Amino acid sequence: MKDVKIESPEFKRIMKNLHLENLSLNKGLQEKVLETINADKPITPSVIKDLLSRG
């Protein structure tokens, strides 16, 4: 899988979907999300909760 970047269409789609749900991620949390996605780790509820608690 190719690396996802902030300017990639995939990440822009995620941010747009969050915006439609009246949610947003600050720049620091966006970077952490990208690191997690690009590390090829499975995205589980516990991983998401961990990111949000440290965000």
mmCIF file of the N, C-alpha and C atoms, coordinates in Angstrom:
data_MODEL
# 
_entry.id   MODEL 
# 
loop_
_atom_site.group_PDB 
_atom_site.id 
_atom_site.type_symbol 
_atom_site.label_atom_id 
_atom_site.label_alt_id 
_atom_site.label_comp_id 
_atom_site.label_asym_id 
_atom_site.label_entity_id 
_atom_site.label_seq_id 
_atom_site.pdbx_PDB_ins_code 
_atom_site.Cartn_x 
_atom_site.Cartn_y 
_atom_site.Cartn_z 
_atom_site.occupancy 
_atom_site.B_iso_or_equiv 
_atom_site.pdbx_formal_charge 
_atom_site.auth_seq_id 
_atom_site.auth_comp_id 
_atom_site.auth_asym_id 
_atom_site.auth_atom_id 
_atom_site.pdbx_PDB_model_num 
ATOM 1   N N  . MET A 1 1  ? 0.835   -1.179 0.000  1.00 0.00 ? 1  MET A N  1 
ATOM 2   C CA . MET A 1 1  ? 0.000   0.000  0.000  1.00 0.00 ? 1  MET A CA 1 
ATOM 3   C C  . MET A 1 1  ? 0.882   1.246  0.000  1.00 0.00 ? 1  MET A C  1 
ATOM 4   N N  . LYS A 1 2  ? 0.496   2.218  -0.795 1.00 0.00 ? 2  LYS A N  1 
ATOM 5   C CA . LYS A 1 2  ? 1.302   3.443  -0.862 1.00 0.00 ? 2  LYS A CA 1 
ATOM 6   C C  . LYS A 1 2  ? 1.098   4.284  0.393  1.00 0.00 ? 2  LYS A C  1 
ATOM 7   N N  . ASP A 1 3  ? 2.105   5.081  0.712  1.00 0.00 ? 3  ASP A N  1 
ATOM 8   C CA . ASP A 1 3  ? 1.999   5.967  1.870  1.00 0.00 ? 3  ASP A CA 1 
ATOM 9   C C  . ASP A 1 3  ? 0.950   7.041  1.628  1.00 0.00 ? 3  ASP A C  1 
ATOM 10  N N  . VAL A 1 4  ? 0.170   7.304  2.649  1.00 0.00 ? 4  VAL A N  1 
ATOM 11  C CA . VAL A 1 4  ? -0.840  8.360  2.596  1.00 0.00 ? 4  VAL A CA 1 
ATOM 12  C C  . VAL A 1 4  ? -0.203  9.629  3.152  1.00 0.00 ? 4  VAL A C  1 
ATOM 13  N N  . LYS A 1 5  ? -0.436  10.732 2.479  1.00 0.00 ? 5  LYS A N  1 
ATOM 14  C CA . LYS A 1 5  ? 0.090   12.030 2.910  1.00 0.00 ? 5  LYS A CA 1 
ATOM 15  C C  . LYS A 1 5  ? -1.074  12.982 3.112  1.00 0.00 ? 5  LYS A C  1 
ATOM 16  N N  . ILE A 1 6  ? -0.816  14.093 3.784  1.00 0.00 ? 6  ILE A N  1 
ATOM 17  C CA . ILE A 1 6  ? -1.870  15.070 4.044  1.00 0.00 ? 6  ILE A CA 1 
ATOM 18  C C  . ILE A 1 6  ? -2.487  15.560 2.739  1.00 0.00 ? 6  ILE A C  1 
ATOM 19  N N  . GLU A 1 7  ? -1.692  15.707 1.702  1.00 0.00 ? 7  GLU A N  1 
ATOM 20  C CA . GLU A 1 7  ? -2.221  16.225 0.442  1.00 0.00 ? 7  GLU A CA 1 
ATOM 21  C C  . GLU A 1 7  ? -2.792  15.144 -0.474 1.00 0.00 ? 7  GLU A C  1 
ATOM 22  N N  . SER A 1 8  ? -2.769  13.886 -0.045 1.00 0.00 ? 8  SER A N  1 
ATOM 23  C CA . SER A 1 8  ? -3.291  12.813 -0.885 1.00 0.00 ? 8  SER A CA 1 
ATOM 24  C C  . SER A 1 8  ? -4.822  12.852 -0.939 1.00 0.00 ? 8  SER A C  1 
ATOM 25  N N  . PRO A 1 9  ? -5.394  12.423 -2.057 1.00 0.00 ? 9  PRO A N  1 
ATOM 26  C CA . PRO A 1 9  ? -6.857  12.425 -2.195 1.00 0.00 ? 9  PRO A CA 1 
ATOM 27  C C  . PRO A 1 9  ? -7.556  11.584 -1.127 1.00 0.00 ? 9  PRO A C  1 
ATOM 28  N N  . GLU A 1 10 ? -6.916  10.483 -0.722 1.00 0.00 ? 10 GLU A N  1 
ATOM 29  C CA . GLU A 1 10 ? -7.522  9.618  0.293  1.00 0.00 ? 10 GLU A CA 1 
ATOM 30  C C  . GLU A 1 10 ? -7.677  10.348 1.629  1.00 0.00 ? 10 GLU A C  1 
ATOM 31  N N  . PHE A 1 11 ? -6.631  11.059 2.023  1.00 0.00 ? 11 PHE A N  1 
ATOM 32  C CA . PHE A 1 11 ? -6.688  11.760 3.306  1.00 0.00 ? 11 PHE A CA 1 
ATOM 33  C C  . PHE A 1 11 ? -7.643  12.950 3.225  1.00 0.00 ? 11 PHE A C  1 
ATOM 34  N N  . LYS A 1 12 ? -7.659  13.617 2.091  1.00 0.00 ? 12 LYS A N  1 
ATOM 35  C CA . LYS A 1 12 ? -8.602  14.728 1.912  1.00 0.00 ? 12 LYS A CA 1 
ATOM 36  C C  . LYS A 1 12 ? -10.043 14.236 2.009  1.00 0.00 ? 12 LYS A C  1 
ATOM 37  N N  . ARG A 1 13 ? -10.309 13.047 1.489  1.00 0.00 ? 13 ARG A N  1 
ATOM 38  C CA . ARG A 1 13 ? -11.647 12.461 1.573  1.00 0.00 ? 13 ARG A CA 1 
ATOM 39  C C  . ARG A 1 13 ? -12.015 12.170 3.025  1.00 0.00 ? 13 ARG A C  1 
ATOM 40  N N  . ILE A 1 14 ? -11.072 11.663 3.794  1.00 0.00 ? 14 ILE A N  1 
ATOM 41  C CA . ILE A 1 14 ? -11.311 11.405 5.219  1.00 0.00 ? 14 ILE A CA 1 
ATOM 42  C C  . ILE A 1 14 ? -11.648 12.703 5.940  1.00 0.00 ? 14 ILE A C  1 
ATOM 43  N N  . MET A 1 15 ? -10.853 13.748 5.683  1.00 0.00 ? 15 MET A N  1 
ATOM 44  C CA . MET A 1 15 ? -11.086 15.031 6.342  1.00 0.00 ? 15 MET A CA 1 
ATOM 45  C C  . MET A 1 15 ? -12.427 15.640 5.932  1.00 0.00 ? 15 MET A C  1 
ATOM 46  N N  . LYS A 1 16 ? -12.803 15.488 4.681  1.00 0.00 ? 16 LYS A N  1 
ATOM 47  C CA . LYS A 1 16 ? -14.092 16.000 4.223  1.00 0.00 ? 16 LYS A CA 1 
ATOM 48  C C  . LYS A 1 16 ? -15.234 15.256 4.914  1.00 0.00 ? 16 LYS A C  1 
ATOM 49  N N  . ASN A 1 17 ? -15.105 13.933 5.023  1.00 0.00 ? 17 ASN A N  1 
ATOM 50  C CA . ASN A 1 17 ? -16.139 13.145 5.706  1.00 0.00 ? 17 ASN A CA 1 
ATOM 51  C C  . ASN A 1 17 ? -16.260 13.546 7.168  1.00 0.00 ? 17 ASN A C  1 
ATOM 52  N N  . LEU A 1 18 ? -15.130 13.784 7.830  1.00 0.00 ? 18 LEU A N  1 
ATOM 53  C CA . LEU A 1 18 ? -15.169 14.248 9.214  1.00 0.00 ? 18 LEU A CA 1 
ATOM 54  C C  . LEU A 1 18 ? -15.860 15.607 9.312  1.00 0.00 ? 18 LEU A C  1 
ATOM 55  N N  . HIS A 1 19 ? -15.556 16.480 8.373  1.00 0.00 ? 19 HIS A N  1 
ATOM 56  C CA . HIS A 1 19 ? -16.173 17.812 8.355  1.00 0.00 ? 19 HIS A CA 1 
ATOM 57  C C  . HIS A 1 19 ? -17.698 17.707 8.188  1.00 0.00 ? 19 HIS A C  1 
ATOM 58  N N  . LEU A 1 20 ? -18.139 16.798 7.338  1.00 0.00 ? 20 LEU A N  1 
ATOM 59  C CA . LEU A 1 20 ? -19.575 16.602 7.138  1.00 0.00 ? 20 LEU A CA 1 
ATOM 60  C C  . LEU A 1 20 ? -20.260 16.123 8.416  1.00 0.00 ? 20 LEU A C  1 
ATOM 61  N N  . GLU A 1 21 ? -19.515 15.457 9.276  1.00 0.00 ? 21 GLU A N  1 
ATOM 62  C CA . GLU A 1 21 ? -20.042 14.984 10.559 1.00 0.00 ? 21 GLU A CA 1 
ATOM 63  C C  . GLU A 1 21 ? -19.773 15.986 11.681 1.00 0.00 ? 21 GLU A C  1 
ATOM 64  N N  . ASN A 1 22 ? -19.335 17.194 11.312 1.00 0.00 ? 22 ASN A N  1 
ATOM 65  C CA . ASN A 1 22 ? -19.003 18.254 12.273 1.00 0.00 ? 22 ASN A CA 1 
ATOM 66  C C  . ASN A 1 22 ? -17.882 17.847 13.223 1.00 0.00 ? 22 ASN A C  1 
ATOM 67  N N  . LEU A 1 23 ? -16.910 17.131 12.680 1.00 0.00 ? 23 LEU A N  1 
ATOM 68  C CA . LEU A 1 23 ? -15.733 16.707 13.442 1.00 0.00 ? 23 LEU A CA 1 
ATOM 69  C C  . LEU A 1 23 ? -14.487 17.250 12.749 1.00 0.00 ? 23 LEU A C  1 
ATOM 70  N N  . SER A 1 24 ? -13.437 17.418 13.510 1.00 0.00 ? 24 SER A N  1 
ATOM 71  C CA . SER A 1 24 ? -12.177 17.866 12.916 1.00 0.00 ? 24 SER A CA 1 
ATOM 72  C C  . SER A 1 24 ? -11.011 17.295 13.708 1.00 0.00 ? 24 SER A C  1 
ATOM 73  N N  . LEU A 1 25 ? -9.846  17.285 13.073 1.00 0.00 ? 25 LEU A N  1 
ATOM 74  C CA . LEU A 1 25 ? -8.609  16.839 13.709 1.00 0.00 ? 25 LEU A CA 1 
ATOM 75  C C  . LEU A 1 25 ? -7.608  17.972 13.631 1.00 0.00 ? 25 LEU A C  1 
ATOM 76  N N  . ASN A 1 26 ? -6.956  18.264 14.759 1.00 0.00 ? 26 ASN A N  1 
ATOM 77  C CA . ASN A 1 26 ? -5.918  19.288 14.695 1.00 0.00 ? 26 ASN A CA 1 
ATOM 78  C C  . ASN A 1 26 ? -4.710  18.735 13.946 1.00 0.00 ? 26 ASN A C  1 
ATOM 79  N N  . LYS A 1 27 ? -3.804  19.607 13.571 1.00 0.00 ? 27 LYS A N  1 
ATOM 80  C CA . LYS A 1 27 ? -2.656  19.224 12.744 1.00 0.00 ? 27 LYS A CA 1 
ATOM 81  C C  . LYS A 1 27 ? -1.818  18.116 13.397 1.00 0.00 ? 27 LYS A C  1 
ATOM 82  N N  . GLY A 1 28 ? -1.616  18.212 14.714 1.00 0.00 ? 28 GLY A N  1 
ATOM 83  C CA . GLY A 1 28 ? -0.830  17.196 15.412 1.00 0.00 ? 28 GLY A CA 1 
ATOM 84  C C  . GLY A 1 28 ? -1.477  15.824 15.351 1.00 0.00 ? 28 GLY A C  1 
ATOM 85  N N  . LEU A 1 29 ? -2.779  15.787 15.539 1.00 0.00 ? 29 LEU A N  1 
ATOM 86  C CA . LEU A 1 29 ? -3.496  14.513 15.487 1.00 0.00 ? 29 LEU A CA 1 
ATOM 87  C C  . LEU A 1 29 ? -3.535  13.968 14.060 1.00 0.00 ? 29 LEU A C  1 
ATOM 88  N N  . GLN A 1 30 ? -3.625  14.862 13.072 1.00 0.00 ? 30 GLN A N  1 
ATOM 89  C CA . GLN A 1 30 ? -3.569  14.417 11.676 1.00 0.00 ? 30 GLN A CA 1 
ATOM 90  C C  . GLN A 1 30 ? -2.252  13.705 11.401 1.00 0.00 ? 30 GLN A C  1 
ATOM 91  N N  . GLU A 1 31 ? -1.143  14.257 11.909 1.00 0.00 ? 31 GLU A N  1 
ATOM 92  C CA . GLU A 1 31 ? 0.164   13.630 11.716 1.00 0.00 ? 31 GLU A CA 1 
ATOM 93  C C  . GLU A 1 31 ? 0.233   12.254 12.380 1.00 0.00 ? 31 GLU A C  1 
ATOM 94  N N  . LYS A 1 32 ? -0.319  12.146 13.601 1.00 0.00 ? 32 LYS A N  1 
ATOM 95  C CA . LYS A 1 32 ? -0.324  10.857 14.302 1.00 0.00 ? 32 LYS A CA 1 
ATOM 96  C C  . LYS A 1 32 ? -1.152  9.831  13.553 1.00 0.00 ? 32 LYS A C  1 
ATOM 97  N N  . VAL A 1 33 ? -2.287  10.259 12.995 1.00 0.00 ? 33 VAL A N  1 
ATOM 98  C CA . VAL A 1 33 ? -3.132  9.358  12.220 1.00 0.00 ? 33 VAL A CA 1 
ATOM 99  C C  . VAL A 1 33 ? -2.376  8.862  10.991 1.00 0.00 ? 33 VAL A C  1 
ATOM 100 N N  . LEU A 1 34 ? -1.712  9.773  10.303 1.00 0.00 ? 34 LEU A N  1 
ATOM 101 C CA . LEU A 1 34 ? -0.940  9.379  9.121  1.00 0.00 ? 34 LEU A CA 1 
ATOM 102 C C  . LEU A 1 34 ? 0.177   8.399  9.477  1.00 0.00 ? 34 LEU A C  1 
ATOM 103 N N  . GLU A 1 35 ? 0.862   8.641  10.588 1.00 0.00 ? 35 GLU A N  1 
ATOM 104 C CA . GLU A 1 35 ? 1.921   7.721  11.021 1.00 0.00 ? 35 GLU A CA 1 
ATOM 105 C C  . GLU A 1 35 ? 1.350   6.328  11.268 1.00 0.00 ? 35 GLU A C  1 
ATOM 106 N N  . THR A 1 36 ? 0.202   6.267  11.908 1.00 0.00 ? 36 THR A N  1 
ATOM 107 C CA . THR A 1 36 ? -0.435  4.975  12.211 1.00 0.00 ? 36 THR A CA 1 
ATOM 108 C C  . THR A 1 36 ? -0.857  4.271  10.932 1.00 0.00 ? 36 THR A C  1 
ATOM 109 N N  . ILE A 1 37 ? -1.481  5.021  10.024 1.00 0.00 ? 37 ILE A N  1 
ATOM 110 C CA . ILE A 1 37 ? -1.920  4.427  8.752  1.00 0.00 ? 37 ILE A CA 1 
ATOM 111 C C  . ILE A 1 37 ? -0.727  3.910  7.964  1.00 0.00 ? 37 ILE A C  1 
ATOM 112 N N  . ASN A 1 38 ? 0.327   4.701  7.890  1.00 0.00 ? 38 ASN A N  1 
ATOM 113 C CA . ASN A 1 38 ? 1.495   4.331  7.087  1.00 0.00 ? 38 ASN A CA 1 
ATOM 114 C C  . ASN A 1 38 ? 2.362   3.268  7.748  1.00 0.00 ? 38 ASN A C  1 
ATOM 115 N N  . ALA A 1 39 ? 2.121   2.973  9.014  1.00 0.00 ? 39 ALA A N  1 
ATOM 116 C CA . ALA A 1 39 ? 2.889   1.925  9.700  1.00 0.00 ? 39 ALA A CA 1 
ATOM 117 C C  . ALA A 1 39 ? 2.317   0.538  9.414  1.00 0.00 ? 39 ALA A C  1 
ATOM 118 N N  . ASP A 1 40 ? 1.262   0.485  8.609  1.00 0.00 ? 40 ASP A N  1 
ATOM 119 C CA . ASP A 1 40 ? 0.602   -0.786 8.257  1.00 0.00 ? 40 ASP A CA 1 
ATOM 120 C C  . ASP A 1 40 ? 0.094   -1.542 9.476  1.00 0.00 ? 40 ASP A C  1 
ATOM 121 N N  . LYS A 1 41 ? -0.276  -0.797 10.517 1.00 0.00 ? 41 LYS A N  1 
ATOM 122 C CA . LYS A 1 41 ? -0.891  -1.417 11.686 1.00 0.00 ? 41 LYS A CA 1 
ATOM 123 C C  . LYS A 1 41 ? -2.383  -1.564 11.419 1.00 0.00 ? 41 LYS A C  1 
ATOM 124 N N  . PRO A 1 42 ? -2.991  -2.603 11.960 1.00 0.00 ? 42 PRO A N  1 
ATOM 125 C CA . PRO A 1 42 ? -4.447  -2.691 11.817 1.00 0.00 ? 42 PRO A CA 1 
ATOM 126 C C  . PRO A 1 42 ? -5.107  -1.562 12.619 1.00 0.00 ? 42 PRO A C  1 
ATOM 127 N N  . ILE A 1 43 ? -6.102  -0.926 12.034 1.00 0.00 ? 43 ILE A N  1 
ATOM 128 C CA . ILE A 1 43 ? -6.815  0.161  12.700 1.00 0.00 ? 43 ILE A CA 1 
ATOM 129 C C  . ILE A 1 43 ? -7.974  -0.464 13.466 1.00 0.00 ? 43 ILE A C  1 
ATOM 130 N N  . THR A 1 44 ? -7.836  -0.468 14.778 1.00 0.00 ? 44 THR A N  1 
ATOM 131 C CA . THR A 1 44 ? -8.843  -1.064 15.656 1.00 0.00 ? 44 THR A CA 1 
ATOM 132 C C  . THR A 1 44 ? -9.406  0.010  16.577 1.00 0.00 ? 44 THR A C  1 
ATOM 133 N N  . PRO A 1 45 ? -10.528 -0.266 17.210 1.00 0.00 ? 45 PRO A N  1 
ATOM 134 C CA . PRO A 1 45 ? -11.066 0.708  18.166 1.00 0.00 ? 45 PRO A CA 1 
ATOM 135 C C  . PRO A 1 45 ? -10.060 1.096  19.246 1.00 0.00 ? 45 PRO A C  1 
ATOM 136 N N  . SER A 1 46 ? -9.258  0.146  19.717 1.00 0.00 ? 46 SER A N  1 
ATOM 137 C CA . SER A 1 46 ? -8.286  0.470  20.766 1.00 0.00 ? 46 SER A CA 1 
ATOM 138 C C  . SER A 1 46 ? -7.177  1.390  20.241 1.00 0.00 ? 46 SER A C  1 
ATOM 139 N N  . VAL A 1 47 ? -6.772  1.211  18.987 1.00 0.00 ? 47 VAL A N  1 
ATOM 140 C CA . VAL A 1 47 ? -5.764  2.091  18.393 1.00 0.00 ? 47 VAL A CA 1 
ATOM 141 C C  . VAL A 1 47 ? -6.329  3.507  18.273 1.00 0.00 ? 47 VAL A C  1 
ATOM 142 N N  . ILE A 1 48 ? -7.580  3.619  17.844 1.00 0.00 ? 48 ILE A N  1 
ATOM 143 C CA . ILE A 1 48 ? -8.219  4.933  17.711 1.00 0.00 ? 48 ILE A CA 1 
ATOM 144 C C  . ILE A 1 48 ? -8.350  5.602  19.076 1.00 0.00 ? 48 ILE A C  1 
ATOM 145 N N  . LYS A 1 49 ? -8.792  4.858  20.079 1.00 0.00 ? 49 LYS A N  1 
ATOM 146 C CA . LYS A 1 49 ? -8.924  5.416  21.431 1.00 0.00 ? 49 LYS A CA 1 
ATOM 147 C C  . LYS A 1 49 ? -7.569  5.880  21.959 1.00 0.00 ? 49 LYS A C  1 
ATOM 148 N N  . ASP A 1 50 ? -6.523  5.106  21.694 1.00 0.00 ? 50 ASP A N  1 
ATOM 149 C CA . ASP A 1 50 ? -5.186  5.482  22.134 1.00 0.00 ? 50 ASP A CA 1 
ATOM 150 C C  . ASP A 1 50 ? -4.735  6.779  21.469 1.00 0.00 ? 50 ASP A C  1 
ATOM 151 N N  . LEU A 1 51 ? -4.954  6.905  20.162 1.00 0.00 ? 51 LEU A N  1 
ATOM 152 C CA . LEU A 1 51 ? -4.599  8.140  19.453 1.00 0.00 ? 51 LEU A CA 1 
ATOM 153 C C  . LEU A 1 51 ? -5.352  9.336  20.019 1.00 0.00 ? 51 LEU A C  1 
ATOM 154 N N  . LEU A 1 52 ? -6.639  9.167  20.271 1.00 0.00 ? 52 LEU A N  1 
ATOM 155 C CA . LEU A 1 52 ? -7.441  10.273 20.795 1.00 0.00 ? 52 LEU A CA 1 
ATOM 156 C C  . LEU A 1 52 ? -7.039  10.657 22.212 1.00 0.00 ? 52 LEU A C  1 
ATOM 157 N N  . SER A 1 53 ? -6.660  9.679  23.022 1.00 0.00 ? 53 SER A N  1 
ATOM 158 C CA . SER A 1 53 ? -6.270  9.991  24.400 1.00 0.00 ? 53 SER A CA 1 
ATOM 159 C C  . SER A 1 53 ? -4.925  10.718 24.449 1.00 0.00 ? 53 SER A C  1 
ATOM 160 N N  . ARG A 1 54 ? -4.048  10.448 23.470 1.00 0.00 ? 54 ARG A N  1 
ATOM 161 C CA . ARG A 1 54 ? -2.751  11.120 23.425 1.00 0.00 ? 54 ARG A CA 1 
ATOM 162 C C  . ARG A 1 54 ? -2.789  12.397 22.598 1.00 0.00 ? 54 ARG A C  1 
ATOM 163 N N  . GLY A 1 55 ? -3.889  12.605 21.833 1.00 0.00 ? 55 GLY A N  1 
ATOM 164 C CA . GLY A 1 55 ? -3.999  13.730 20.912 1.00 0.00 ? 55 GLY A CA 1 
ATOM 165 C C  . GLY A 1 55 ? -4.162  15.017 21.612 1.00 0.00 ? 55 GLY A C  1 
# 
